[in-house]
Amino acid sequence: MLLSAPPASIGQLATLYAGQLHSGPQANTLAFTLNTRVAPFSNLAARQAVNYAIDRNEIVALNGGPLTVQPTCQILPPALPGYQPYCPYTILPSASGHWTAPNLALARRLVRASGTRGDKVTVLGSNEGPPGPSLATGRYLVSVLDQLGYRATLRTTGPLRYYKVLDNSRERVQIGFDGWQVDFPAPSDFIDPLFTCASFVPNSPDNVNTAEFCDPRIDAQGQRALALQVGDPAEAAGQWARIDREIVNQAPWVPLYNPRTLTVVAQRVGNYQFHPYWGLLIDQLWVR
């Protein structure tokens, strides 16, 4: 049995062992984080422009393909309660909530309207490796920002230093890679540490609210959702879905993809089952 197959071998595995290769969804979202307190992304229209301009199919291709990652426009991953597909940042948004294609023309209009065209933007990247975005993804982001009229460059750091720079507001990072995997299966585990006013810790490498996002109205909605969870989980899930949509509309992140875990099993193995929090359920496998 092969767990977490290396990206370079995925094409060969899918061709030679299609019946033995399984892809399971992780409760994890990877994104570009946009600093809402530093220009140009202190401007809502500029943040929305990047969301519209990103070609998520290109992002998927640069990070292992559809067996390894699935595109997303939102914060909550599909495995969490409260997840409802939502994607306003696409050509012809529909009720299905799926991303279809970038809207570069609208993105350029938003940049012009924001008054930020021509600004210098430094993209922070890392060679950390999967499930984080590849360095090629950083170079692609630079090219998109250039198309929008920014003067973009890529700054890279090693994985040990990357989050010390990204997390610390003293560094004034404009845009970089970020992501989150749940510690426990609740929407609050995504929203509370990443997008609440109280979660932003200024001038500290321990800050995880890298967008420096704060909206007291959304905070209040989150408190109501938490209060509902024990007595009325269905209503709470609907409330979390609305919070997810409101944060997406405010665009502190450019959500890119939800990673998937690849597993190759022998021909003698059956009853593959995968849990988004616990991974491969080994005790459910049988061997002939």
Backbone as a ProteinNet text record, in pm:
[ID]
protein_1_A
[PRIMARY]
MLLSAPPASIGQLATLYAGQLHSGPQANTLAFTLNTRVAPFSNLAARQAVNYAIDRNEIVALNGGPLTVQPTCQILPPALPGYQPYCPYTILPSASGHWTAPNLALARRLVRASGTRGDKVTVLGSNEGPPGPSLATGRYLVSVLDQLGYRATLRTTGPLRYYKVLDNSRERVQIGFDGWQVDFPAPSDFIDPLFTCASFVPNSPDNVNTAEFCDPRIDAQGQRALALQVGDPAEAAGQWARIDREIVNQAPWVPLYNPRTLTVVAQRVGNYQFHPYWGLLIDQLWVR
[TERTIARY]
84.8	0	88.5	54.5	129	39	80.8	6.3	70.3	-12.5	36.9	139.8	94	182	247.3	376.5	443	380.5	367.5	299.9	356	488.3	548.7	505	456.7	420.8	271.3	192	46.2	-3.8	48.3	4.6	29.9	147.6	182	94.1	70.3	-14.6	-157.3	-208.3	-346	-360.2	-252.9	-256.5	-241.5	-145.6	-111.7	-196.3	-245.7	-315.1	-447.2	-520.7	-644.2	-740.7	-753.1	-846.6	-798.9	-671.9	-614.8	-580.3	-598.9	-567	-693	-689.3	-805.4	-768.7	-864.9	-844.2	-948.7	-902	-995.1	-982	-1093.8	-1089.7	-1038.9	-954.8	-910.1	-994.7	-1007.8	-1077.2	-975.9	-939.1	-825	-850.3	-818.4	-830.2	-698.4	-648.2	-527.9	-568.8	-497.9	-540.3	-423	-444.9	-361.9	-427.6	-351.7	-404.4	-369.6	-467	-451.8	-455.4	-354.4	-347.6	-446.2	-552.4	-659.9	-623.8	-501.8	-460.2	-339.9	-294.9	-179.9	-218.3	-185.3	-216.1	-140.7	-197.1	-324.3	-447	-423.9	-535.5	-614	-582.7	-672.5	-798.6	-797.8	-911	-989.5	-1119.6	-1203.2	-1203.5	-1215.9	-1222	-1094.4	-979.8	-852.6	-849.1	-900.8	-903.8	-997.3	-1111.6	-1205.2	-1148.3	-1071.8	-1012.2	-921.7	-840.1	-750.6	-832.5	-940.3	-1027.4	-1086	-1127.6	-1183.3	-1077.6	-954.7	-852.4	-785.5	-784.8	-712.5	-780.8	-701.3	-750.2	-728.8	-832.7	-819.3	-787	-822.7	-778.5	-626.7	-568.1	-422.7	-360.3	-422.8	-373.6	-376.2	-484.7	-495.6	-384.4	-361.8	-258.4	-119.5	-94	37.2	60.6	-45	-33.5	-78.7	-53.3	-72.4	-190.8	-283.9	-398.1	-519.5	-631.4	-759.6	-766.3	-677.2	-675.8	-617.5	-534.4	-462.2	-528.6	-588.9	-653.7	-782.1	-879.3	-1002.2	-1022.4	-1058.3	-1067.2	-1180.2	-1160.2	-1263.6	-1255.8	-1367	-1372.9	-1401.4	-1413.1	-1463.6	-1374.3	-1407.5	-1324	-1346.6	-1470.2	-1499.7	-1478.1	-1411.6	-1395.8	-1522.2	-1538.8	-1663.6	-1693.7	-1594	-1617.1	-1683.5	-1690.3	-1738.3	-1888.7	-1954.7	-2093.8	-2101.9	-2208.7	-2224.1	-2169.1	-2098.2	-2046.6	-2161.3	-2172.6	-2263.6	-2184.5	-2176.6	-2095.1	-2130.7	-2028.4	-2048.6	-1927.9	-1951.9	-1841.6	-1891.7	-1880	-1916.5	-1807	-1685.2	-1568.7	-1541.8	-1637.2	-1624.9	-1708.9	-1683.2	-1770.5	-1908.8	-2010.8	-2149	-2172.6	-2159.6	-2186.9	-2327.1	-2338.9	-2467.1	-2499.2	-2620.3	-2664.2	-2586.3	-2520.3	-2442	-2323.6	-2276.9	-2166	-2030.8	-2021.5	-1894.4	-1819.6	-1686.7	-1602.8	-1594.5	-1599.2	-1588.9	-1471.4	-1452.3	-1344.4	-1319.1	-1197.1	-1168.7	-1242.2	-1256.4	-1317.3	-1215.4	-1117.5	-1006.9	-1052.9	-1151.2	-1199	-1259.6	-1344	-1404	-1296.3	-1199.6	-1090.7	-1014.2	-985.9	-913.5	-995.8	-1127.4	-1213	-1212.7	-1214.1	-1212	-1080.6	-969.5	-841	-838.8	-888.5	-893	-983	-1097.8	-1190.6	-1131.3	-1043.3	-984.7	-878.1	-826.9	-719.5	-584.5	-571	-445.3	-360.9	-406.6	-330	-192.1	-89.7	47.1	118.7	46.7	110.2	210.8	314.2	408.4	349.8	360.9	311	419	452.2	547.6	472	486	424.1	522.2	478.8	562.4	536.2	642.1	629.5	729.2	708.2	796	810.6	919.9	940	902.6	797.9	755.3	712.4	649.3	602	458.7	400.3	261.2	233.9	107.7	-5.6	-5.8	98.1	106.8	132.7	98.4	117.4	264.2	288.3	423.3	478.3	610.3	669.6	621.4	589.9	532.4	400.7	327.4	203.5	234.3	341.7	382.6	419	492.3	528	403.6	308.5	183	108.2	103	35.4	99.9	231.6	300.7	254.8	243	200.2	57.1	-30	-168.4	-173	-97.4	-93.9	-39.9	59.4	110.9	2.4	-75.8	-184.8	-289.6	-305.3	-402.9	-351.5	-223.3	-167.4	-80.1	-54.7	36.8	180.2	276	417.2	459.7	451.3	462.1	597.7	643.7	764.9	739.5	823.4	812	929.3	897.8	999.1	982.1	1087.9	1077.2	1158.3	1108.8	1180.5	1175.2	1262.8	1257	1137.5	1096.9	976.5	986.3	1105	1117.3	1095.3	1124.3	1110.2	978.7	916.9	804	693.7	643.9	529.8	570.2	696.6	742.1	730.4	748.1	733.8	586.4	516.3	375.7	289.1	308.7	218.9	240	358.3	394.3	354.4	260.3	212.5	321.9	426.1	537.9	607.2	596.2	659.4	580	454.2	367.2	362.6	346	331.1	200.7	206.7	87.1	3.2	70.2	-0.1	95.2	41.1	122.3	33.6	96.6	23	-15.9	-136.3	-179.5	-277.9	-315.5	-411.6	-444.8	-541.6	-584.6	-644.4	-609.6	-669.6	-734.8	-854.4	-930.8	-862.6	-873.1	-832	-948.3	-1069.7	-1189.2	-1298.8	-1395.1	-1489.3	-1600.6	-1565	-1663.1	-1622.7	-1718.7	-1685.3	-1613.2	-1642.7	-1577.2	-1425.9	-1378	-1234	-1165	-1241	-1186.6	-1205.8	-1325.5	-1360.5	-1293.9	-1302.6	-1255.3	-1106.1	-1017.7	-875.2	-826.8	-901.2	-850.8	-914.9	-1040.1	-1114.7	-1192.9	-1152.4	-1221	-1130.8	-1192.6	-1116.4	-1021.9	-1069.8	-988.9	-872	-879.8	-773.5	-651.5	-665	-550.5	-459.9	-334.1	-235.3	-126.7	-127.3	-31	113.8	203	347.9	392.9	331.2	363.1	373.3	475.2	483.6	384	310	208.3	69.2	58	-69.3	-102.7	-226.8	-267.2	-373	-422.5	-513.2	-425.7	-369.1	-269.9	-330.2	-460.6	-527.4	-553.7	-532.4	-557.8	-701.8	-790.3	-930.8	-1009.4	-1097.5	-1182.2	-1314	-1423.1	-1557.2	-1644.9	-1672.2	-1750.2	-1887.1	-1946.1	-2077.3	-2067.1	-1962.8	-1942.8	-1908	-1829.9	-1800	-1928.2	-2021.1	-2146.7	-2226.6	-2225	-2294	-2231.2	-2097.8	-2029.9	-2066.4	-2080.4	-2121.6	-2262	-2350.6	-2486.2	-2483.3	-2399.4	-2388.9	-2335.5	-2236.9	-2183.7	-2290.9	-2371.1	-2475.9	-2582.4	-2602.8	-2705.1	-2659.2	-2527.9	-2476.6	-2525.9	-2539.2	-2580.9	-2730	-2811.6	-2956	-3016.6	-2956.6	-3014.8	-2901.4	-2835.5	-2720.2	-2753.3	-2874.5	-2912.1	-2917.5	-2977.5	-2983	-2842.8	-2760.3	-2622.4	-2545.9	-2565.8	-2497.6	-2536.5	-2664.5	-2707.8	-2644.4	-2629.3	-2565	-2418.2	-2347.8	-2206.8	-2192.8	-2287	-2283	-2295.5	-2381.8	-2396.7	-2269.3	-2206.4	-2081	-1972.8	-1965.4	-1869	-1886.7	-2009.8	-2036.2	-1999.2	-2027.5	-1995.5	-1844.6	-1770.4	-1624.7	-1572	-1624.6	-1585	-1611.1	-1723.9	-1756	-1659.9	-1610.6	-1514.6	-1372.9	-1349.1	-1227.5	-1096	-1086.3	-954.7	-862.2	-920	-844.7	-882.1	-793.9	-828	-823	-932.1	-929.9	-894.7	-809	-757.9	-806.5	-777.3	-813	-821.9	-891.5	-895.8	-810.7	-704.1	-618.8	-692.7	-641.9	-692.6	-575.5	-604	-502.6	-512.5	-401.4	-397.9	-345	-410.2	-368.4	-370.9	-264.7	-259.6	-260.5	-354.5	-363.7	-333.5	-295.1	-268.3	-398.7	-387.6	-506.3	-581.9	-512.8	-575.8	-653.4	-646.4	-708.5	-842.2	-942	-1073.4	-1133.5	-1254.2	-1332	-1256.7	-1194.8	-1129	-1231.7	-1201.4	-1284.1	-1192.6	-1235.8	-1153.3	-1238.1	-1180.8	-1249.3	-1171.5	-1240.1	-1167.7	-1089.2	-1121.6	-1048.7	-946.7	-978.9	-895	-813.6	-842.6	-768.2	-816.8	-728	-762.2	-802.8	-919.9	-967.7	-911.4	-793.3	-721.8	-800.3	-872.3	-943.2	-1062.1	-1097.1	-1207.6	-1160.5	-1031.3	-978.9	-986.2	-1006.1	-988.4	-882.8	-818.3	-714.1	-749.1	-748.2	-777.4	-652.9
-119.7	0	124.9	219.9	345.9	459.6	531.9	647.3	775.3	876.6	1008.8	995.6	949.4	929.9	1061.4	1060.3	1184	1240.2	1374.8	1436	1393.2	1373.4	1341.1	1205.3	1118.2	982.9	965.1	1068.9	1053.2	1012.2	1075	1040.1	894.4	844.6	705.1	611.1	646.3	562.6	557.2	672.5	677.4	595.2	584.1	506.8	357.6	321.8	181.3	112.5	191.1	130.9	201.8	232.7	311.2	247.9	116	49.1	39.4	69.8	58.2	193.7	299.1	434.3	502	549.5	613.6	755	846.9	986.6	1026.3	1067.4	1102.8	1248.5	1317.6	1461	1488.6	1589.8	1636.2	1755.7	1773.9	1891.3	2004.8	2060.1	2149.5	2246	2371.7	2470.9	2545.1	2554	2631.5	2756.4	2866.3	2995.2	3090.9	3199.6	3319	3405.5	3449.5	3541	3683.5	3772.6	3912.6	3999.7	4080.2	4163.3	4278.6	4272.8	4371.5	4505.6	4517	4642.3	4705.7	4646.2	4698.2	4713.8	4828.9	4851.3	4750.6	4712	4758.8	4681.2	4573.9	4485.6	4528.7	4647.4	4711.2	4759.2	4754.7	4795.5	4671.4	4668.1	4551.8	4518.1	4618.6	4591.9	4525.3	4564.5	4502.8	4355.6	4326	4186.8	4103.1	4157.3	4084.5	4063.5	4159.7	4148.1	4026.2	4003.1	3886.8	3758.4	3755.6	3637.7	3609.6	3713.5	3695.3	3653.1	3700.6	3682.4	3545.5	3480.5	3353.9	3243.4	3173.7	3057.5	2935.3	2889.9	2779.6	2647.4	2632.7	2514.1	2513.5	2629.2	2639.5	2606.8	2654.9	2625.3	2474.6	2409.4	2263.6	2193.4	2236.3	2173.5	2191.2	2305.7	2334.1	2260.9	2199.8	2137.5	1991.6	1923	1778.2	1727.5	1816.8	1772.4	1739	1705.5	1689.4	1571.2	1473.1	1365.6	1411.5	1516.7	1563.8	1682.7	1771.5	1890.1	1917.5	1979	2020.4	2169.2	2243	2388.9	2432.1	2545.7	2601.6	2752.7	2818.4	2964.2	3005.6	2910.2	2945.8	2894.5	2937.2	2909.2	2767.5	2731.4	2600.7	2491.2	2381.1	2268.8	2183.7	2102.9	2025.8	1931.6	1887.6	1788.5	1845.6	1978.3	2038	2062.9	2051.2	2096.1	2244.8	2282.3	2421.3	2450.5	2354.9	2376.3	2375	2480.4	2488.1	2548.4	2482.4	2533.9	2678	2761.4	2904	2958.2	3019.9	3079.4	3198.8	3319.6	3438.8	3481	3428.8	3477.2	3390.2	3388.3	3305.8	3366	3323.2	3359.7	3300.5	3381.8	3337.1	3255.7	3318.9	3246.9	3186.5	3067.3	2997.3	2943.7	2892.2	2836.6	2711.2	2648.1	2528.2	2559.5	2686.1	2725.8	2679.4	2632.4	2580.4	2686.2	2680.6	2767.1	2709.6	2798.1	2750.8	2813.5	2945.3	3012.4	3148.9	3203	3336.6	3444.5	3560.4	3675.4	3789	3783.8	3877.8	4019.1	4030.8	4164.1	4236.3	4167	4227.3	4257.8	4168.2	4190.8	4318.4	4341.1	4462.3	4587.3	4578.4	4694.8	4726.2	4621.9	4642.8	4706.8	4665	4725.5	4872.8	4904.1	5046.3	5125.9	5067.4	5137.2	5154.8	5063.9	5070.4	5178.4	5225.3	5324.7	5266.5	5133.6	5070	5023.2	5047.6	5001.1	5067.3	4986.5	5037	5018.8	4978.7	4957	4841.5	4849.6	4739.3	4635.2	4509	4399.7	4292.3	4252.4	4143.8	4020.3	3912	3783.7	3704.5	3661.7	3578.8	3432.2	3358.9	3217.7	3133.5	3002	2909.4	2782.4	2711.3	2581.4	2468.9	2493.9	2398.1	2265.6	2267.8	2145.1	2112.8	2004.5	1968.8	1947.2	1978.9	2022.8	2171.6	2244.7	2386.6	2407.7	2524.7	2552.7	2548.3	2506.4	2498.8	2638.9	2649.2	2777.9	2822.5	2725.4	2761.5	2836.1	2803.6	2875.7	3020.8	3044.1	3181.3	3258.9	3194.9	3262.4	3290.6	3197	3220	3339.1	3349	3461.8	3593.5	3597.5	3719.5	3757.5	3658.9	3688.9	3742.2	3690.3	3738.4	3882.5	3910.8	4046.7	4145.1	4102.2	4187.9	4215.8	4114.1	4132.6	4230.1	4235.4	4326.9	4470.4	4488.7	4623.5	4654.1	4553.6	4573.1	4547.4	4589.3	4561	4458.8	4331	4222.6	4153.2	4109.1	4029.1	3916.5	3812.2	3696.9	3696.6	3687.6	3674.1	3536.9	3457.8	3323.6	3310.8	3228.3	3195	3044.3	2991.3	2849.9	2819.9	2692.2	2656.4	2687	2684.8	2712.6	2859.6	2946.1	3089.2	3144	3073	3128.5	3183.6	3102.1	3146.7	3249.7	3252	3357.6	3494.6	3496	3620.2	3648.6	3547.4	3567	3607.8	3543.7	3564.1	3698.7	3754.1	3873	4000	4073.5	4194.9	4300	4288.6	4382.4	4372.7	4255.2	4232.5	4296.4	4328.7	4394.2	4318.9	4188.2	4105.3	4142.4	4162.1	4200.5	4079.5	3975.4	3856.2	3737.6	3624.2	3503.8	3380.9	3265.4	3139.7	3113	3060	3021.4	2906.6	2850.8	2741.3	2696.9	2605.8	2560.2	2422	2336.6	2204	2193.2	2137.2	2137.2	2054.6	2103.4	2027	1944.2	1994.6	1920.2	1960.2	1871.1	1889.8	1989.8	2116.7	2223	2345.4	2415.5	2535.9	2640.9	2645.7	2745	2726.7	2604.1	2579.6	2642.3	2677.1	2756.3	2905.5	2943	3085.2	3154.4	3096.6	3165.9	3199.4	3106.8	3141.7	3226.7	3228	3289.7	3423.1	3445.4	3559.1	3637.6	3632.5	3711	3824.3	3928.5	4043.5	4001.4	3914.2	3873.5	3785.2	3719.5	3626.7	3698.5	3825.6	3898.6	3942.7	3896.1	3929.4	4013.9	4145.8	4232.1	4202.9	4219	4213.8	4084.6	3974.2	3846.1	3735.6	3650.4	3535.5	3426	3443.3	3346.5	3381.8	3489.9	3528.9	3436.6	3384.7	3303.8	3373.7	3487.6	3569.1	3653.5	3586.5	3651.5	3758.7	3752.6	3858.4	3981.1	3967.9	4075.9	4125.1	4029.7	4058.1	4078.4	4176.9	4205.5	4265.3	4198.2	4248.8	4215.2	4312.1	4282.8	4222.2	4258.9	4203	4053	4010	3867.1	3795.8	3860.7	3802.1	3772.2	3867.2	3848.7	3732.2	3719.1	3606	3474.1	3472.4	3351.9	3312.9	3411.1	3381.7	3322.6	3373.4	3317.8	3173.7	3148.2	3013	2915.6	2959.1	2873.6	2841	2941.3	2919.8	2822.8	2818.6	2731.2	2586.9	2562.8	2432.6	2316.7	2336.2	2225.9	2198	2301.7	2282.6	2267.6	2330	2326.6	2323	2207.4	2199.3	2231.1	2200.6	2229.6	2380.8	2454.1	2599.5	2658.7	2601.6	2648.7	2629.3	2514.8	2489.1	2592.8	2628.5	2732.5	2866.8	2896	3020.9	3021.7	2908.6	2901.5	2916.5	2861.2	2876.9	3023.8	3098.3	3241.3	3317.4	3278.8	3343	3315.8	3192.2	3155.4	3245.3	3264.5	3346.7	3493.3	3541.8	3682.6	3705.2	3610.3	3624.9	3615.7	3522.4	3513.2	3645.6	3707.4	3835.7	3946.6	3939.2	4039.1	4012.4	3889.6	3851.5	3873.3	3833.3	3837.8	3727.1	3624.3	3515	3503	3441.3	3388.2	3236.1	3172.6	3027.1	2961.2	2861.5	2797.9	2654.3	2571.7	2430.4	2361.9	2248.5	2156.5	2035.2	2007	1892.5	1759.9	1659.3	1523.4	1430	1320.6	1221.6	1104.1	1069.7	957.4	832.7	721.8	593.5	488.8	411.6	299.3	171	82.8	-44	-159	-271.4	-390	-445.6	-528.1	-587.4	-675.3	-728.3	-818.8	-743.9	-609.3	-528.3	-471.8	-475.4	-420.8	-340.3	-286.4	-207.4	-82	-13.5	114.7	213.6	275.5	381.8	491.6	615.8	730.3	826.9	878.5	978.6	1109.6	1223.2	1349.2	1397.6	1348.2	1388.1	1282.7	1155	1046.6	979.2	1009.9	950.9	811.6	730.6	594.7	512.5	446.1	363.6	222.6	204	78.7	-41.8	-21.6	-134.2	-180.4	-103.8	-142.8	-220.9	-225.4	-295.5	-446.9	-518.3	-663.8	-703.6	-816.6	-868.5	-1011.4	-1036.1	-1171.7	-1259.3
0	0	0	-86.2	-96.6	-51.9	51.9	101.3	52	19.6	-21.6	-134.1	-247.9	-362.7	-403.5	-441.2	-482.5	-609.1	-619.9	-734.5	-869.3	-878.4	-1007.2	-1059.8	-972.1	-1014.5	-1038.3	-1016.6	-1020	-1157.5	-1262.5	-1397.3	-1428.8	-1394.7	-1419.6	-1337.8	-1211.7	-1126.9	-1180.2	-1224.6	-1275.9	-1403.1	-1480.5	-1605	-1578.7	-1494.4	-1475.1	-1368.1	-1270.3	-1156.7	-1127.5	-1234.4	-1219.1	-1119.5	-1121	-1031.9	-888.3	-866.2	-732.7	-671.7	-747.8	-702.1	-651.5	-529	-467.2	-422.2	-434.1	-396.7	-293.5	-174.4	-67.1	-27.9	-1.8	29.5	170.2	184.7	315.5	360.8	490.1	545.3	555.8	441.4	430.9	314.8	332.9	226	211.4	88.4	56.8	-19.8	5.3	-48.5	-60.4	-134.4	-121	-14.3	82.4	183.5	143.2	154.6	114.5	239.4	259.5	379.4	367.6	448.5	438.8	502	559	622.8	555	444.6	371.7	224.7	164.1	23.1	-64.2	-178.7	-234.7	-186.1	-106	-73.9	48.7	99.7	195.4	124.7	-7.7	-90.8	-132.5	-101.2	-130.6	-279.4	-365.4	-509.4	-558.8	-503.2	-542.3	-499.7	-381.3	-334.9	-421.7	-452.9	-537.1	-677	-725.5	-858.3	-868.2	-766.7	-769.9	-769.2	-691.8	-690.7	-828.1	-897.8	-1032.3	-1133.7	-1117.3	-1220.7	-1217.3	-1102.2	-1089.4	-1169.7	-1249.9	-1324.1	-1235.6	-1171.5	-1077.5	-1147.4	-1274.6	-1348.9	-1362.4	-1385.8	-1393.3	-1257.7	-1151.4	-1016.3	-990.9	-1030.5	-1013	-1090.2	-1214.7	-1297.3	-1236.9	-1173.8	-1116	-983.9	-930.3	-798.5	-797.6	-909.1	-911.7	-988.6	-1029.9	-1107.5	-1023.1	-1088.4	-1019	-922.9	-936.4	-837.9	-705.2	-711	-593.3	-526	-605.1	-550.2	-627.7	-562.1	-629.6	-606.3	-710.9	-697.8	-605.2	-542.1	-455.5	-458.4	-423.8	-411	-267.9	-176.2	-43.7	67.7	189.4	305.5	356.6	384.7	441.7	337.4	375.6	283.6	279.4	174.9	159.9	274.5	348.9	453.8	578.8	591.8	716.5	715.7	832	842.3	805.7	737.8	697	559.2	500.4	365.1	264.8	187.8	73.6	-41.9	-156.9	-268.1	-301.5	-313.3	-339.1	-413.7	-527.8	-603.5	-684.5	-627.9	-705	-803.1	-785.9	-862.2	-984.2	-1076.5	-1195.8	-1307.8	-1429.1	-1540.1	-1514.9	-1529	-1514.9	-1387	-1269.8	-1144.2	-1145.7	-1088.2	-1089.4	-951.7	-937.6	-809.9	-772.9	-869.5	-840.1	-750.1	-751.8	-667.9	-715.2	-840.4	-890.1	-970.2	-963.1	-1044.5	-1185	-1285.8	-1424.6	-1498.5	-1486.4	-1559.8	-1498	-1514.2	-1460.6	-1539.2	-1478.1	-1545.2	-1539.9	-1630.8	-1628	-1663.6	-1753	-1792.2	-1672	-1596.2	-1477.3	-1373.5	-1359	-1263.7	-1296.7	-1423.1	-1463	-1435.5	-1457.9	-1429.4	-1280.3	-1197.3	-1052.8	-1007.6	-1066.2	-1030.4	-1067.1	-1185.7	-1225.6	-1131.3	-1095.6	-1006.4	-866.9	-826.5	-692.6	-680.3	-794.8	-792	-753.8	-757.7	-715.7	-834.3	-955.9	-1072.4	-1071.7	-1096.6	-1095	-963.1	-858.1	-727.8	-735	-653.5	-638.9	-544.4	-583.1	-500.1	-492.5	-370.6	-349.2	-301.8	-375.9	-340.6	-254.8	-137	-51.3	-83.3	-117.3	-149.8	-73.7	-79.4	-8.3	-89.2	-66	-129.5	-33.9	44.4	146.9	86.2	-30.7	-93.6	-55.6	-117.3	-92.9	56	101.8	20.2	-11.6	31.5	-0.8	-148.4	-200.5	-343.2	-384.4	-506.7	-560.7	-587.4	-602.5	-639.3	-775.8	-863.4	-993.4	-976	-869.4	-838.7	-804.1	-730.7	-699.1	-823.9	-914.1	-1039.9	-1122.8	-1121.3	-1192.6	-1133.3	-999.5	-935.1	-975.6	-981.6	-1025.7	-1165.8	-1254.5	-1392	-1396.2	-1309.8	-1304.7	-1253.3	-1148.8	-1094.4	-1198.2	-1274.9	-1382.8	-1486.5	-1520.8	-1616.8	-1565.1	-1434.1	-1374.1	-1366.4	-1396.6	-1394.5	-1275.5	-1190	-1078.1	-1124.1	-1042.9	-1067.5	-962.9	-1000.8	-904.7	-911.3	-795.3	-784.1	-684.5	-691.7	-602.1	-505.1	-377	-272	-209.3	-205	-149.9	-21.7	68.3	191.4	209.3	293.8	327.3	414.7	421.5	498.8	647.4	703.6	846.7	879.6	785.9	810	754.7	662.6	587.2	678.2	769.8	851.1	956.4	993.4	1083.1	1015.5	883.8	807.5	779.1	727.7	687.8	806	921	1035.3	1105	1094.6	1172.2	1096.9	1150.9	1082.6	1068.9	1149	1139.7	1001.7	938.8	808.5	693.3	718.1	619.3	485.8	496.5	376.3	306.8	176.7	100.9	60.7	11.8	-35.2	-25.5	15.2	26.4	32	42.4	51.5	195.9	214.9	348.2	334.6	445.3	442.9	583.5	592.3	725	711.4	806.7	817.4	953.4	957.9	1082.9	1190.8	1313.9	1430.5	1483.6	1465.1	1501.3	1402.5	1375.2	1264.2	1293.3	1299.4	1320.8	1239.5	1178.3	1101.1	1184	1313.8	1399.3	1402	1376.2	1377.9	1257.3	1155	1043.9	1068.6	1107.4	1113.9	1232.5	1351.4	1472	1469.2	1434.7	1440	1324.3	1213.8	1090.9	1056.8	1097.9	1044	1148.4	1275.5	1376.8	1425.1	1474.8	1524.9	1636.8	1726.7	1841.9	1802.3	1685.8	1646.9	1589.4	1553.8	1500.6	1615.2	1611.6	1714.6	1647.7	1667.6	1597.6	1636.2	1538	1560.8	1627.4	1588.4	1651.7	1547.5	1555.7	1466.3	1501.7	1611	1650.7	1597.2	1523	1464	1346.5	1341.2	1226	1140.6	1187.6	1105.8	1012.2	910.6	825.1	735.6	711.3	635.7	722.1	854.1	949.5	936.9	916	886.1	1014.4	1013.2	1129.7	1082.5	1114.8	1086.1	1206.1	1295.3	1416.5	1387.5	1275	1240.5	1215.5	1143.8	1119.2	1249.4	1335.8	1466.6	1544	1542.4	1615.2	1556.7	1425.4	1361.9	1403.6	1415	1459.6	1601	1688.5	1825.7	1829.1	1744	1738.5	1687	1585.7	1531.1	1636	1713.9	1820.3	1923.8	1957.6	2057.2	2006.9	1875.7	1818.2	1803.7	1802.6	1761.5	1847.2	1976.9	2063	2048.2	2050.7	2048.7	1911.9	1810.1	1675.1	1572.6	1557.1	1467.2	1321.5	1277	1138.7	1115.3	1209.2	1197	1208.5	1295.4	1309	1178.4	1113.4	986.7	881.5	876.4	783.9	814.4	944.9	985	943.7	961.1	920.8	770	695.3	549.8	510.7	578.7	549.4	586.7	697.3	737.5	634.3	588	484.4	362.1	319.7	201.5	225.5	344.1	372.1	372.5	428.2	426.6	283.9	205.4	64	-7.1	18.3	-45.5	-2.7	121.2	169.6	116.4	70.7	-1.9	74	201.6	266.1	216.3	157.9	97.1	-50.1	-127.1	-259	-244.6	-205.1	-190.6	-324	-319.4	-441.2	-456.2	-355.3	-369.1	-233.9	-236.7	-123.5	-160.7	-85.5	-118.1	-101.9	-171.4	-160	-128.9	-62	-27.7	-124.3	-187.8	-280.8	-210.4	-237.5	-182.1	-292.7	-303.6	-397	-314.9	-344.5	-273.2	-368.8	-313.4	-393.8	-450	-553.3	-614.9	-516.6	-416.1	-319.3	-210.7	-211.1	-105.2	-152.9	-66.9	-100.8	12.7	-12.4	83.5	128.2	29.8	60.4	114	227.6	282.6	335.8	316.6	356.1	436.2	545.2	627.5	618.6	593.5	573.2	694.5	814.5	934.4	976.8	955.7	1006.4	896	770.7	660.1	625.1	568.8	529.4	651.5	643	752.9	735	788.1	765.7	821.1	932.4	991.9	908.2	803.4	716	593.1	568.5	451.4	471.7	361.5	366	262.9	287.7	199.6	160.3	28.9	-18	-5.1
[MASK]
++++++++++++++++++++++++++++++++++++++++++++++++++++++++++++++++++++++++++++++++++++++++++++++++++++++++++++++++++++++++++++++++++++++++++++++++++++++++++++++++++++++++++++++++++++++++++++++++++++++++++++++++++++++++++++++++++++++++++++++++++++++++++++++++++++++++++++++++++++++++++++++++

